[in-house]
Structures are given as structure tokens and as C-alpha cells.
Amino acid sequence: MRETVKVGFHQELGGIEVINASFGRKNFKKHYHQTYTISVIGSGGQRFFRSGAEHFAPENSIIFVNADDIHTGQAANGVGWTYKAIYPTPEQFGQLASDIGWQGQFAPYFADAVVYDPTMANALRRLFFILENESQQLLREQEINLVLSQLMIRHGSHKKEAIEFQRLEFDKLLKAREFLRGNVEENVTLKQLADYVGLSQFHLARQFQQKYGLSPHAYFIQFKVAQAQNLLKRGVSVLNVSNQLGFFDQSHLHRHFKRVIGLTPGQYAKAVNG
């Protein structure tokens, strides 16, 4: 297998590293990281040492290596393996844990070195895709907060019962919705929205989904598409619609508009204006 490593560094959570890699006969000797390592295996399989034992991670499984855990890594079948990994710091997990309701800046311990959790494996893949391809800060922050929080809840050593699930904050959720509606031309961030209404990022995203049936980012995009329809009906050009509503370019508008309406903006404009 051809050996490639692509490293990305993203500004969310104060800076976080991701890797997209494929290795053939690579054999990582015993080492440790000051960060957590959370990997999803794409193809092949990985064999590694962690926490005093040998482990095998097949395709579609998730590997957890805690910060400062001594570990190794090599192909399980002599052919190679591919994986994508994210490297959160204990401080980043501690902040997310505090947002959830765990006390004392608790950083989780992942007891299981390998888990098979298709839901979270797909969530990680989606997160990696978003970090690589999407420039909208609200979506990026929303996904990274939710995915890392869910990994803690589902697989961290702290019990789910310790999480303080807040009651719906209707006034704050309405305030968040109106903020999104009033800032369609901006690249709104989840932190900006959460600070504005006085909720943690985790609780805002969770409660917004529960109240409105859409994540903050999905709601924001759908509202922008509705505004685009109104502008196109009034004869505004696709280029000007894209600029007025804060889309990065016409292709960005095109993609989201067609996903919601089933037509491109140009096709819609032609249909409504004759």
C-alpha cells in the first residue's frame, strides 16, 4: 500500500490537528502523544499495543488512545491500513465536559482501545469531510463540538447519568433563531451564537435541534435559501443573491439551493420570472 500522510490544523477549539493517512509496512515503535488520538479505520486493519495489551482494529472500527498512553501501531495483515484521526487535547475535552455538565474540567478516560460503533464512525467521517471541505464556521464548530461530546458520552469513563441535561431555554432559543435571521450575510460561528444567548455551545446545538428540528447551521442555510427565493422572484441576479446572503460563491448557493428546492437558482429564476 502506498504510504501517504496529509495533516490538517484547524482553528476550532483553539486549534486541533487531524490526519488522513495510509501506511503499508510502517511499524510505529512505542511512543506517546500529549493529546488524545481518535482514529476511524478506513480499510485494512491495524494492530497495536495500548494499556498493557495488544489490540486489533478492523475496518470501520474506532481506536481510542488516551493522552500520554504508550502505544504502537502496524498493519494487521501485512498489507497496510488507512485511517483518519483527530487529536484533541485534555484541555479541549475538559472544556467540552464542562459545557455538557460534568464537573471539575473532567477529561474522559477511554477504557476500550477499540470499539465498533457505526453511528460514531460515520459521525467522525462526516466531521473529517466537513473540516476538509466546508468553510462555514458555524457548521464546523457545531460538528466538532457535537462529535467529540458524543464520543465522551458514549465511550468515556464518566457515566451518562452525571450529565446535567438542561430544560429547554425557549427565550434563548428564540433569541438565537432571530440572531441567525438577522445576520444572513455573516459567517456566524457557534461560539458567537452561544455567547450571544448565554448557553454553552453543546447545549445550544442540542436544544436548538430539539426545539426547531434542525441544527443551527441547517436552519441558517434553509433560511438563506428561503431569502434567496424571495430575491430571485424580484429579479435579483444569482450573483447578487449570492453576495447579499453571504454565500462564499455562486457554486455554494447553487449546491444548497438545489438540495432544498430541487432546482438550481438559475432554473428557479427562469421558472418564476418567465
N, C-alpha and C positions, 0 to 999 in steps of 0.2 A: 504494500500500500504506500502511495506517495505521502511523504510527511510534509504537512503544511501547518502553520500556526498563524492565525490572524487575531491580533489583540486590539480591543477597543477600550477606551476610557471615557466614561460618561459622567456628566456633571451632577446627575441626580444623587440625592442623599449626601451631597458634599463631595462626590467623586467615587465612582465604583468601576471596577475592571471586569471585563468579560473576555472570554477566549473562545474561538471556533477552531478546533484542531483535528488533525488526523495523524496517526502515528502507525508505523509498521512494526519494526523490531526495536523500537525505543524501549529502554528499560530505565525508569526513574529510580535511583537509589533512595535510601531512607533520607527524608528531609521533612521540613515543616514550613507552614506559612503562618504569618501573623493574622491572616484573615481566615474566614471560613472558605471552603471550596464546595460548591454545589454544582454537580455536573449531571447532565442527562446524556445517556449513551445513544448515539445515532445508529451506528452499525458496528458489527463485530462484537467484541466483548473485552472487558478489562479485568485483570486480576491484580489485586493489590493487598498490601498489609496495612492494617489500621487497628489501633486499640488492642494490640497483642494477638491478633488473629489474622488469618488470610481470608480474603473475600473475593467473590466473583460477581461481576456486574454485567448482565446480558443486555442485549438491545432493549431500548425503551425503559430501562431502569434508571433510578436516580441514585447518585453517590453523594453521601454527606461526609465531609471531613471537617471536624471542628478546628477552630483556631488553635495552633500550637500542637495539634496531633501529629505525631511522627507517622509517616506513611510512605508507600512506594507506589509504583504503577507500571504495568506492562500489558502487552496483548495477552488475551486468554487463550487464543487459538493458534498463535504463531503467524497469523496473517496481518493483524492490525485492528485498530478501532478508531472510530470518530466520536467526538463529543463536543458539547458546548457547555461552558462553565461560567459561573458568576462568583465573585469573590467579595462578599460583604464583610465589613469589619465588625468586631464585637460592639463597638460604639454605635454603629448603624443599626444593628439588631436591637441594641439596648433602647435606642430612641423609638423604634417601631414597637417594641414590647411595652414601653411606657404609653405610647399612643393607644394601644389596644386596651390597656388597663392593668397590665402586670406591674407590680410594684418594684421599686428599687433599681431601675435601669437593668432589669433582668436580661441577660443574654442567654439564649437557649443552649442546651446540650443535646445534640442529635445522637442518641444511643445506637441507632441502627446505621451501620455503614452503607447498606444498600437497601432500598425499598422499591417495590413495584407499585406505583400509584399513577395509573394512566391519566387521571384528571390533572394532577400536578405536573406530570411530564409534558402534557400538551400546553398547560399554562406557562411553563418555562420556555417551551419552543415559541409560543406566541410572544412572550416577553423579549426573547432574543431577536425575533423578527422586528418587533417594534423599535427596539433600541438601534437596530442596524438600518432601518428603512423609514421610520416616521420621525418627522421633525417637530411635531406638535407637542409642546412641553406638557400640557395637561394630560394627554394620553400617556406619555412616557412615565410621568410621576405616578399617575393613577395605577398603572400596571405594575411598576416595580414595588410600590408600597403594598398592593394587594397580594401579589405573588409571594413576596418574602414573608408577609404577615401570615398568609395561609400555610406556608411551609412550617412556620413556628407552631401554629395552632395544631396542625395535623401530625407533625413529626417531632416537635421539640419536646423536651422532658417536662415542661410545665403543663399542668393539667388544664384542660379546656374550661373546667368549672371555675378557675380563678380569674377568668376574663370578665371584666365589667362591661356587659352589653348595655349601652345607654338607651333610654327611651327616645323615641323619635322627637327631634327638636324641630317642630313644624315651622316656627317663626324663622329659625336659622336656615332651614332648607328652602323656604320661600325666598329669603334674602339671597341665598346662593343662586337660585334659579334666576332671579331678577338681575343679579350681577352678570351672569352669563349672557342674558338677553341684551343687556345694556353695553356690552363690550365685544360685539361680534367682530370688530376689526382688529382685536388684540389677540396675541398668543398667550391666553390666560394659562397660568400654572395652577396645579393643585394646591401648592403651598400658599399662593396668593389668595386663592378662593377660601381655603381653610382658615387662614389668618383673618380674612375679612369677616367671616361669620362666627369665629370663635370656637371652632371644633378642630379636633386633630384630623390629619389627612385621612387616616384609616376610617374614623367614624363618619366623616363627611362622605367619603366614597360609598361606604356601606349603607348609610342611612338614605343618601340620595337615590341609590338604586332601589331601595325598599319603598321609598315614597313615590318615585316617578316611573319606576320600571325600566330606567335606563341609567347607565353610568353618567357622571358629569360630562365626560368627553362625548359620549354618544348623543346625549341631549344637546350639547353645544353644536355638534355637527348637524343634527337634524333641524335645529332652529335656524342655522345658517342656510341650509338647503331651502327651507320654507321662505326665508327672506330673499334668497336668490330667485325663487319662483316669482315672487311679487315684483322684483326689479325687472326680470325678463318680460313679464307681462306688460310692463310700462315701456318696453322698447329699449332698455339699457343694454349695451353690448356685453357679450360674455366676458371680454377683457375687463371692462369697468366693473362688472358684477364681482369678478374675482378679486379685484383690487379693493373694492368697497367693503367686502365681507372678510377680508383678512386671510383669504386663501393664498398659499405660497405662490401658486401659478395656476394657469388655466387647467393643466392636467390634474392638479389636486382637486379643483372644483369639479371637473369632469368625472373623476372617479367616485367622489362621494355623492354627487347629484344622480348619477346613473344607478348607483347602488340603492338609493332611496326611491327615485321616481321611475326608473326603468328606461329612461331616455337620456341622451346627452343634453347638456344645456342648449346647444345649438339646435338639436332636434325639437326640444321643448319650445324654444323661442319661435321656431318656424311654425309649429303646430298652433300656438296660441295667438300669433300675430298675422298668420296667413301668408 
